[in-house]
């Protein structure tokens, strides 16, 4: 078993029968407003591989149901998470993909050539959320805290995973003081160095 989530052991066996792994699988994880999506998109573009976001699927479902994302994160059913994570595992096994999401490193496990985590201080993430969503700092602080706690509780109860355990990641990046262009460029440089050293 290569996935780090025992829950998906049988799914992994089924996917292995149907798909042959090729190319790179890179996972990019991090909490709300850590810059993981910006980084993941840049990485996918640089390596010329597909980009897949767990969060975008969640946003689409929330939009379809007419529920604000920050509310939907707290009330979504386990079935939605399981379906998204199954899809993530399948893509990790197929390869040639960058997987962007809080749990992608755990789901992909050893199918990933590189597992990255953007570890950014809470205060920085709150500031970014406030700027992105056009809300005041206090509102942003409340929402970001609620989203973080809801996800931590969800994954602990569903899979027995502690999101604060960063030991599964190959690379941990703090992009707090990087400009947008630096964030893209330096992430790629770090990955290339890791892949080169692993050969």
Helices and strands as residue ranges (DSSP letters): G 6-8, H 9-18, E 25-30, H 36-47, E 50-53, H 54-65, H 69-75, H 78-94, E 97-100, H 104-108, G 109-111, E 114-118, H 122-133, H 137-159, E 171-173, H 180-198
